[in-house]
Amino acid sequence: MKFRESTLTAGAHTCVGCGRVHASNEVDHDTPLEQGGSNDQSNLVARRTDCQAKTKREAQER
């Protein structure tokens, strides 16, 4: 819970993908775990659950 709160606060609840600010933004892995990412604070970012920027990027990486 500490990582979640500090990640959202550090990012001012701003989605790194689309820039939208919303209190319901969630913490997400910048580099997915299955692609070698970690659970370290440095790999966690605030992101909307329905962010189209993330969906598009992940589709291109597949």
Biopython code that builds the backbone (N, CA, C, O; Angstrom):
import numpy as np
from Bio.PDB.StructureBuilder import StructureBuilder

atoms = [
    (1, "MET", "N", (0.815, -1.194, 0.000)),
    (1, "MET", "CA", (0.000, 0.000, 0.000)),
    (1, "MET", "C", (0.860, 1.261, 0.000)),
    (1, "MET", "O", (0.469, 2.268, -0.589)),
    (2, "LYS", "N", (2.007, 1.224, 0.640)),
    (2, "LYS", "CA", (2.890, 2.388, 0.657)),
    (2, "LYS", "C", (3.340, 2.760, -0.751)),
    (2, "LYS", "O", (3.330, 3.936, -1.116)),
    (3, "PHE", "N", (3.738, 1.755, -1.551)),
    (3, "PHE", "CA", (4.201, 2.019, -2.913)),
    (3, "PHE", "C", (3.092, 2.655, -3.738)),
    (3, "PHE", "O", (3.341, 3.585, -4.506)),
    (4, "ARG", "N", (1.880, 2.162, -3.584)),
    (4, "ARG", "CA", (0.759, 2.693, -4.352)),
    (4, "ARG", "C", (0.566, 4.168, -4.032)),
    (4, "ARG", "O", (0.514, 5.003, -4.935)),
    (5, "GLU", "N", (0.462, 4.484, -2.765)),
    (5, "GLU", "CA", (0.229, 5.871, -2.364)),
    (5, "GLU", "C", (1.361, 6.789, -2.799)),
    (5, "GLU", "O", (1.112, 7.883, -3.307)),
    (6, "SER", "N", (2.593, 6.359, -2.606)),
    (6, "SER", "CA", (3.718, 7.221, -2.972)),
    (6, "SER", "C", (3.850, 7.368, -4.485)),
    (6, "SER", "O", (4.250, 8.427, -4.967)),
    (7, "THR", "N", (3.520, 6.326, -5.237)),
    (7, "THR", "CA", (3.576, 6.406, -6.700)),
    (7, "THR", "C", (2.523, 7.376, -7.219)),
    (7, "THR", "O", (2.811, 8.206, -8.081)),
    (8, "LEU", "N", (1.311, 7.272, -6.702)),
    (8, "LEU", "CA", (0.249, 8.177, -7.141)),
    (8, "LEU", "C", (0.529, 9.611, -6.726)),
    (8, "LEU", "O", (0.283, 10.538, -7.497)),
    (9, "THR", "N", (1.037, 9.801, -5.529)),
    (9, "THR", "CA", (1.350, 11.145, -5.054)),
    (9, "THR", "C", (2.491, 11.750, -5.865)),
    (9, "THR", "O", (2.423, 12.913, -6.262)),
    (10, "ALA", "N", (3.531, 10.972, -6.110)),
    (10, "ALA", "CA", (4.683, 11.470, -6.865)),
    (10, "ALA", "C", (4.281, 11.878, -8.278)),
    (10, "ALA", "O", (4.812, 12.843, -8.827)),
    (11, "GLY", "N", (3.354, 11.148, -8.856)),
    (11, "GLY", "CA", (2.895, 11.455, -10.203)),
    (11, "GLY", "C", (1.707, 12.389, -10.235)),
    (11, "GLY", "O", (1.146, 12.630, -11.304)),
    (12, "ALA", "N", (1.306, 12.923, -9.089)),
    (12, "ALA", "CA", (0.170, 13.834, -8.969)),
    (12, "ALA", "C", (-1.094, 13.238, -9.599)),
    (12, "ALA", "O", (-1.904, 13.947, -10.196)),
    (13, "HIS", "N", (-1.239, 11.922, -9.452)),
    (13, "HIS", "CA", (-2.403, 11.204, -9.998)),
    (13, "HIS", "C", (-2.551, 11.414, -11.503)),
    (13, "HIS", "O", (-3.664, 11.362, -12.028)),
    (14, "THR", "N", (-1.441, 11.651, -12.201)),
    (14, "THR", "CA", (-1.459, 11.903, -13.630)),
    (14, "THR", "C", (-1.039, 10.649, -14.382)),
    (14, "THR", "O", (0.026, 10.090, -14.120)),
    (15, "CYS", "N", (-1.871, 10.207, -15.313)),
    (15, "CYS", "CA", (-1.572, 9.027, -16.114)),
    (15, "CYS", "C", (-0.356, 9.306, -16.993)),
    (15, "CYS", "O", (-0.327, 10.308, -17.708)),
    (16, "VAL", "N", (0.642, 8.434, -16.947)),
    (16, "VAL", "CA", (1.848, 8.628, -17.745)),
    (16, "VAL", "C", (1.587, 8.387, -19.227)),
    (16, "VAL", "O", (2.372, 8.820, -20.070)),
    (17, "GLY", "N", (0.518, 7.716, -19.546)),
    (17, "GLY", "CA", (0.207, 7.426, -20.945)),
    (17, "GLY", "C", (-0.520, 8.547, -21.656)),
    (17, "GLY", "O", (-0.181, 8.889, -22.790)),
    (18, "CYS", "N", (-1.519, 9.125, -20.999)),
    (18, "CYS", "CA", (-2.360, 10.107, -21.672)),
    (18, "CYS", "C", (-2.395, 11.469, -20.986)),
    (18, "CYS", "O", (-2.914, 12.433, -21.548)),
    (19, "GLY", "N", (-1.851, 11.552, -19.785)),
    (19, "GLY", "CA", (-1.793, 12.823, -19.075)),
    (19, "GLY", "C", (-3.044, 13.209, -18.316)),
    (19, "GLY", "O", (-3.111, 14.298, -17.747)),
    (20, "ARG", "N", (-4.032, 12.337, -18.300)),
    (20, "ARG", "CA", (-5.251, 12.654, -17.563)),
    (20, "ARG", "C", (-5.012, 12.529, -16.057)),
    (20, "ARG", "O", (-4.348, 11.603, -15.590)),
    (21, "VAL", "N", (-5.567, 13.479, -15.317)),
    (21, "VAL", "CA", (-5.461, 13.478, -13.864)),
    (21, "VAL", "C", (-6.788, 12.964, -13.303)),
    (21, "VAL", "O", (-7.855, 13.486, -13.624)),
    (22, "HIS", "N", (-6.704, 11.945, -12.471)),
    (22, "HIS", "CA", (-7.918, 11.420, -11.863)),
    (22, "HIS", "C", (-7.544, 10.666, -10.603)),
    (22, "HIS", "O", (-6.533, 9.965, -10.566)),
    (23, "ALA", "N", (-8.359, 10.810, -9.573)),
    (23, "ALA", "CA", (-8.094, 10.156, -8.289)),
    (23, "ALA", "C", (-8.174, 8.641, -8.386)),
    (23, "ALA", "O", (-7.612, 7.942, -7.543)),
    (24, "SER", "N", (-8.862, 8.120, -9.398)),
    (24, "SER", "CA", (-8.992, 6.665, -9.515)),
    (24, "SER", "C", (-7.896, 6.022, -10.375)),
    (24, "SER", "O", (-7.939, 4.817, -10.622)),
    (25, "ASN", "N", (-6.915, 6.811, -10.832)),
    (25, "ASN", "CA", (-5.806, 6.208, -11.574)),
    (25, "ASN", "C", (-5.152, 5.137, -10.715)),
    (25, "ASN", "O", (-5.089, 5.258, -9.491)),
    (26, "GLU", "N", (-4.671, 4.100, -11.359)),
    (26, "GLU", "CA", (-4.076, 2.981, -10.641)),
    (26, "GLU", "C", (-2.576, 2.932, -10.850)),
    (26, "GLU", "O", (-2.033, 3.586, -11.740)),
    (27, "VAL", "N", (-1.921, 2.148, -10.019)),
    (27, "VAL", "CA", (-0.485, 1.941, -10.158)),
    (27, "VAL", "C", (-0.271, 0.761, -11.085)),
    (27, "VAL", "O", (-0.895, -0.289, -10.931)),
    (28, "ASP", "N", (0.615, 0.945, -12.048)),
    (28, "ASP", "CA", (0.874, -0.075, -13.055)),
    (28, "ASP", "C", (2.385, -0.225, -13.209)),
    (28, "ASP", "O", (3.148, 0.687, -12.888)),
    (29, "HIS", "N", (2.798, -1.369, -13.698)),
    (29, "HIS", "CA", (4.216, -1.582, -13.989)),
    (29, "HIS", "C", (4.548, -0.899, -15.309)),
    (29, "HIS", "O", (3.871, -1.140, -16.308)),
    (30, "ASP", "N", (5.559, -0.065, -15.334)),
    (30, "ASP", "CA", (5.981, 0.583, -16.569)),
    (30, "ASP", "C", (6.482, -0.473, -17.539)),
    (30, "ASP", "O", (6.068, -0.495, -18.698)),
    (31, "THR", "N", (7.369, -1.349, -17.078)),
    (31, "THR", "CA", (7.800, -2.511, -17.851)),
    (31, "THR", "C", (7.107, -3.714, -17.226)),
    (31, "THR", "O", (7.360, -4.039, -16.066)),
    (32, "PRO", "N", (6.235, -4.380, -17.980)),
    (32, "PRO", "CA", (5.492, -5.519, -17.422)),
    (32, "PRO", "C", (6.417, -6.591, -16.847)),
    (32, "PRO", "O", (7.534, -6.795, -17.322)),
    (33, "LEU", "N", (5.925, -7.258, -15.824)),
    (33, "LEU", "CA", (6.714, -8.315, -15.176)),
    (33, "LEU", "C", (7.129, -9.388, -16.163)),
    (33, "LEU", "O", (8.254, -9.883, -16.099)),
    (34, "GLU", "N", (6.228, -9.761, -17.090)),
    (34, "GLU", "CA", (6.550, -10.825, -18.048)),
    (34, "GLU", "C", (7.583, -10.392, -19.082)),
    (34, "GLU", "O", (8.094, -11.219, -19.837)),
    (35, "GLN", "N", (7.894, -9.085, -19.118)),
    (35, "GLN", "CA", (8.928, -8.588, -20.020)),
    (35, "GLN", "C", (10.192, -8.206, -19.252)),
    (35, "GLN", "O", (11.035, -7.464, -19.757)),
    (36, "GLY", "N", (10.313, -8.714, -18.041)),
    (36, "GLY", "CA", (11.515, -8.476, -17.260)),
    (36, "GLY", "C", (11.430, -7.328, -16.277)),
    (36, "GLY", "O", (12.423, -6.997, -15.627)),
    (37, "GLY", "N", (10.269, -6.716, -16.155)),
    (37, "GLY", "CA", (10.091, -5.629, -15.198)),
    (37, "GLY", "C", (10.098, -6.159, -13.775)),
    (37, "GLY", "O", (10.045, -7.367, -13.547)),
    (38, "SER", "N", (10.162, -5.258, -12.844)),
    (38, "SER", "CA", (10.215, -5.646, -11.436)),
    (38, "SER", "C", (9.108, -4.950, -10.659)),
    (38, "SER", "O", (8.392, -4.100, -11.188)),
    (39, "ASN", "N", (8.984, -5.326, -9.404)),
    (39, "ASN", "CA", (8.035, -4.679, -8.505)),
    (39, "ASN", "C", (8.676, -3.517, -7.754)),
    (39, "ASN", "O", (8.092, -2.999, -6.802)),
    (40, "ASP", "N", (9.866, -3.106, -8.170)),
    (40, "ASP", "CA", (10.548, -1.988, -7.530)),
    (40, "ASP", "C", (9.776, -0.693, -7.764)),
    (40, "ASP", "O", (9.097, -0.534, -8.778)),
    (41, "GLN", "N", (9.889, 0.215, -6.824)),
    (41, "GLN", "CA", (9.227, 1.512, -6.926)),
    (41, "GLN", "C", (9.569, 2.216, -8.242)),
    (41, "GLN", "O", (8.727, 2.914, -8.808)),
    (42, "SER", "N", (10.784, 2.039, -8.723)),
    (42, "SER", "CA", (11.215, 2.716, -9.946)),
    (42, "SER", "C", (10.487, 2.214, -11.194)),
    (42, "SER", "O", (10.544, 2.866, -12.236)),
    (43, "ASN", "N", (9.809, 1.078, -11.110)),
    (43, "ASN", "CA", (9.088, 0.524, -12.260)),
    (43, "ASN", "C", (7.577, 0.729, -12.134)),
    (43, "ASN", "O", (6.820, 0.207, -12.952)),
    (44, "LEU", "N", (7.133, 1.467, -11.142)),
    (44, "LEU", "CA", (5.709, 1.687, -10.930)),
    (44, "LEU", "C", (5.317, 3.096, -11.354)),
    (44, "LEU", "O", (6.018, 4.063, -11.055)),
    (45, "VAL", "N", (4.190, 3.203, -12.054)),
    (45, "VAL", "CA", (3.710, 4.491, -12.543)),
    (45, "VAL", "C", (2.200, 4.591, -12.345)),
    (45, "VAL", "O", (1.519, 3.578, -12.188)),
    (46, "ALA", "N", (1.688, 5.807, -12.352)),
    (46, "ALA", "CA", (0.242, 6.022, -12.306)),
    (46, "ALA", "C", (-0.293, 5.923, -13.722)),
    (46, "ALA", "O", (0.279, 6.481, -14.658)),
    (47, "ARG", "N", (-1.408, 5.198, -13.870)),
    (47, "ARG", "CA", (-1.982, 5.025, -15.197)),
    (47, "ARG", "C", (-3.486, 4.773, -15.070)),
    (47, "ARG", "O", (-3.942, 4.138, -14.120)),
    (48, "ARG", "N", (-4.241, 5.277, -16.034)),
    (48, "ARG", "CA", (-5.664, 4.955, -16.097)),
    (48, "ARG", "C", (-5.819, 3.509, -16.517)),
    (48, "ARG", "O", (-5.026, 3.008, -17.313)),
    (49, "THR", "N", (-6.810, 2.842, -16.004)),
    (49, "THR", "CA", (-7.017, 1.435, -16.361)),
    (49, "THR", "C", (-7.415, 1.276, -17.816)),
    (49, "THR", "O", (-7.144, 0.239, -18.422)),
    (50, "ASP", "N", (-8.052, 2.285, -18.384)),
    (50, "ASP", "CA", (-8.482, 2.192, -19.781)),
    (50, "ASP", "C", (-7.674, 3.104, -20.701)),
    (50, "ASP", "O", (-8.176, 3.557, -21.730)),
    (51, "CYS", "N", (-6.438, 3.368, -20.333)),
    (51, "CYS", "CA", (-5.583, 4.258, -21.110)),
    (51, "CYS", "C", (-5.286, 3.652, -22.483)),
    (51, "CYS", "O", (-4.707, 2.569, -22.581)),
    (52, "GLN", "N", (-5.678, 4.344, -23.517)),
    (52, "GLN", "CA", (-5.476, 3.862, -24.872)),
    (52, "GLN", "C", (-4.000, 3.891, -25.279)),
    (52, "GLN", "O", (-3.579, 3.091, -26.114)),
    (53, "ALA", "N", (-3.214, 4.797, -24.705)),
    (53, "ALA", "CA", (-1.792, 4.875, -25.031)),
    (53, "ALA", "C", (-1.086, 3.588, -24.624)),
    (53, "ALA", "O", (-0.235, 3.090, -25.361)),
    (54, "LYS", "N", (-1.430, 3.044, -23.460)),
    (54, "LYS", "CA", (-0.813, 1.796, -23.013)),
    (54, "LYS", "C", (-1.255, 0.641, -23.904)),
    (54, "LYS", "O", (-0.432, -0.185, -24.300)),
    (55, "THR", "N", (-2.528, 0.576, -24.218)),
    (55, "THR", "CA", (-3.051, -0.501, -25.050)),
    (55, "THR", "C", (-2.358, -0.507, -26.405)),
    (55, "THR", "O", (-1.972, -1.567, -26.899)),
    (56, "LYS", "N", (-2.196, 0.667, -27.011)),
    (56, "LYS", "CA", (-1.552, 0.782, -28.318)),
    (56, "LYS", "C", (-0.087, 0.366, -28.240)),
    (56, "LYS", "O", (0.400, -0.356, -29.110)),
    (57, "ARG", "N", (0.621, 0.819, -27.200)),
    (57, "ARG", "CA", (2.042, 0.470, -27.046)),
    (57, "ARG", "C", (2.225, -1.010, -26.849)),
    (57, "ARG", "O", (3.108, -1.612, -27.460)),
    (58, "GLU", "N", (1.394, -1.620, -25.993)),
    (58, "GLU", "CA", (1.516, -3.049, -25.740)),
    (58, "GLU", "C", (1.188, -3.857, -26.991)),
    (58, "GLU", "O", (1.815, -4.889, -27.233)),
    (59, "ALA", "N", (0.234, -3.418, -27.783)),
    (59, "ALA", "CA", (-0.117, -4.130, -29.012)),
    (59, "ALA", "C", (1.053, -4.083, -29.993)),
    (59, "ALA", "O", (1.322, -5.069, -30.678)),
    (60, "GLN", "N", (1.741, -2.961, -30.068)),
    (60, "GLN", "CA", (2.883, -2.822, -30.975)),
    (60, "GLN", "C", (4.055, -3.684, -30.535)),
    (60, "GLN", "O", (4.823, -4.161, -31.369)),
    (61, "GLU", "N", (4.197, -3.886, -29.228)),
    (61, "GLU", "CA", (5.320, -4.662, -28.707)),
    (61, "GLU", "C", (5.115, -6.162, -28.898)),
    (61, "GLU", "O", (6.071, -6.933, -28.816)),
    (62, "ARG", "N", (3.891, -6.576, -29.149)),
    (62, "ARG", "CA", (3.615, -8.009, -29.299)),
    (62, "ARG", "C", (3.934, -8.463, -30.654)),
    (62, "ARG", "O", (3.765, -9.642, -30.966)),
]
sb = StructureBuilder()
sb.init_structure("model")
sb.init_model(0)
sb.init_chain("A")
sb.init_seg("    ")
for serial, (resi, resn, name, xyz) in enumerate(atoms, 1):
    if name == "N":
        sb.init_residue(resn, " ", resi, " ")
    sb.init_atom(name, np.array(xyz, "f"), 0.0, 1.0, " ", f" {name:<3s}", serial, name[0])
structure = sb.get_structure()
